[in-house]
């Protein structure tokens, strides 16, 4: 599985630990954000870079981080086709995949421990859309997603 990864300076403290964890799990990771603090990449650029990799199919999923995760999740969601979920628990990471079919996870680098970040990323990447839901509910969510995509087409001209 290919993962597009990126952090701004606010998430930089978790960068090495998260990258090591992802690589140890066998994921192919492309780092599209700040790689050293002398060449910091702003969150809006990181969000764009990761969203572009995911929505183009270059990556299967994305992981983004800034200080709280809020700014980068907002910036990432400004890109057509990006479904970035800011998560703060194992439960929200799991539900973002099951119910929202999120394709990018956002974390707060100053609000999340490395252990928790890795656990949330793991459950996010290992959970399938619609997992354990009845078929009628999955269809209802898919129809809602089509409406959202149509709205996105209208708004992102």
C-alpha positions as CSV (number, residue, x, y, z in Angstrom):
1,X,0.0,0.0,0.0
2,X,1.3,3.5,-0.9
3,X,1.0,6.3,1.7
4,X,1.4,10.0,0.9
5,X,2.7,11.6,4.1
6,X,3.4,15.2,5.1
7,X,3.8,17.4,8.1
8,X,4.4,21.1,8.7
9,X,6.6,22.3,11.5
10,X,3.9,21.8,14.1
11,X,3.7,18.1,13.4
12,X,7.5,17.7,12.9
13,X,8.0,16.2,16.4
14,X,6.1,13.0,15.4
15,X,7.5,12.8,11.9
16,X,10.4,10.4,12.4
17,X,8.4,8.1,14.7
18,X,5.4,7.9,12.4
19,X,7.6,7.4,9.3
20,X,9.5,4.6,11.0
21,X,6.3,2.9,12.1
22,X,4.7,3.1,8.6
23,X,7.8,1.6,7.0
24,X,8.1,-1.1,9.6
25,X,4.5,-2.1,8.8
26,X,5.6,-2.5,5.1
27,X,4.0,0.6,3.6
28,X,5.6,2.5,0.8
29,X,5.8,6.1,2.0
30,X,6.4,9.3,0.1
31,X,7.2,12.3,2.3
32,X,5.7,15.4,0.7
33,X,6.1,17.8,3.7
34,X,8.7,19.3,5.9
35,X,11.8,17.1,6.0
36,X,14.0,19.4,8.0
37,X,13.2,22.5,9.9
38,X,15.5,24.7,7.8
39,X,13.2,24.1,4.9
40,X,9.7,24.1,6.5
41,X,6.7,23.5,4.3
42,X,3.5,25.4,5.3
43,X,0.5,23.3,6.1
44,X,-1.6,24.5,3.1
45,X,1.1,23.3,0.7
46,X,1.5,20.0,2.6
47,X,-2.2,19.5,2.4
48,X,-2.3,20.2,-1.3
49,X,0.6,17.9,-2.0
50,X,-0.8,14.9,-0.1
51,X,-4.3,15.4,-1.4
52,X,-3.0,15.6,-5.0
53,X,-1.1,12.3,-4.5
54,X,-4.1,10.5,-3.1
55,X,-6.8,11.9,-5.5
56,X,-4.5,11.2,-8.5
57,X,-4.0,7.6,-7.5
58,X,-0.3,8.0,-6.8
59,X,-1.0,7.0,-3.2
60,X,-3.8,4.9,-1.7
61,X,-4.1,6.9,1.5
62,X,-2.6,10.0,3.1
63,X,-1.4,11.0,6.5
64,X,-1.0,14.7,7.4
65,X,0.0,16.5,10.6
66,X,0.3,20.0,11.9
67,X,0.2,21.3,15.4
68,X,-3.5,20.6,16.2
69,X,-4.4,18.8,12.9
70,X,-7.1,21.5,12.3
71,X,-5.3,23.7,9.8
72,X,-4.0,20.9,7.7
73,X,-7.3,19.1,7.7
74,X,-9.0,22.2,6.4
75,X,-6.4,22.9,3.8
76,X,-6.4,19.3,2.6
77,X,-10.2,19.3,2.2
78,X,-9.9,22.3,-0.1
79,X,-8.8,19.8,-2.8
80,X,-11.4,18.1,-4.9
81,X,-11.7,14.4,-4.0
82,X,-9.9,14.7,-0.7
83,X,-11.8,13.3,2.3
84,X,-9.5,14.2,5.2
85,X,-10.6,13.4,8.7
86,X,-9.1,15.0,11.7
87,X,-9.1,12.3,14.3
88,X,-8.3,12.3,18.0
89,X,-9.1,8.8,19.1
90,X,-9.0,5.2,17.9
91,X,-12.8,5.3,17.6
92,X,-12.9,8.4,15.3
93,X,-10.1,7.0,13.2
94,X,-12.1,3.8,12.7
95,X,-15.4,5.5,12.1
96,X,-13.9,8.0,9.6
97,X,-13.2,5.0,7.3
98,X,-16.4,3.0,8.0
99,X,-18.9,5.8,7.6
100,X,-17.1,8.6,5.8
101,X,-14.7,6.6,3.5
102,X,-12.0,9.1,4.5
103,X,-8.9,8.8,2.3
104,X,-6.6,11.0,4.4
105,X,-6.1,11.1,8.2
106,X,-5.0,14.3,10.0
107,X,-3.4,14.3,13.4
108,X,-2.2,17.0,15.8
109,X,1.5,16.8,16.3
110,X,1.4,18.7,19.6
111,X,-1.8,17.1,20.9
112,X,-1.1,13.4,20.1
113,X,1.5,11.0,21.5
114,X,3.5,8.9,19.1
115,X,1.9,5.7,20.5
116,X,-1.6,7.1,19.9
117,X,-0.7,8.5,16.5
118,X,0.5,5.1,15.4
119,X,-2.5,3.3,16.8
120,X,-4.9,5.7,15.0
121,X,-3.1,5.5,11.7
122,X,-3.1,1.7,12.0
123,X,-6.8,1.4,12.5
124,X,-7.4,4.0,9.8
125,X,-5.4,2.1,7.2
126,X,-6.7,-1.4,8.3
127,X,-10.4,-0.5,8.3
128,X,-12.6,-0.8,5.2
129,X,-15.4,1.5,4.2
130,X,-18.7,0.1,5.3
131,X,-17.1,-2.7,7.4
132,X,-19.7,-4.3,9.6
133,X,-22.6,-2.1,8.4
134,X,-25.7,-3.6,6.9
135,X,-25.9,-3.3,3.1
136,X,-28.8,-0.8,3.1
137,X,-26.7,1.6,5.2
138,X,-23.7,1.3,3.0
139,X,-25.9,2.1,-0.1
140,X,-27.3,5.1,1.7
141,X,-23.8,6.4,2.5
142,X,-22.7,5.8,-1.1
143,X,-25.7,7.8,-2.4
144,X,-24.8,10.6,0.0
145,X,-21.2,10.5,-1.2
146,X,-22.5,10.8,-4.8
147,X,-24.4,13.9,-3.8
148,X,-21.3,15.3,-2.1
149,X,-19.2,14.6,-5.2
150,X,-21.8,16.5,-7.3
151,X,-21.7,19.4,-4.9
152,X,-17.9,19.3,-5.1
153,X,-18.0,19.4,-9.0
154,X,-20.2,22.4,-8.7
155,X,-18.0,24.2,-6.2
156,X,-14.5,23.3,-7.6
157,X,-14.8,24.8,-11.1
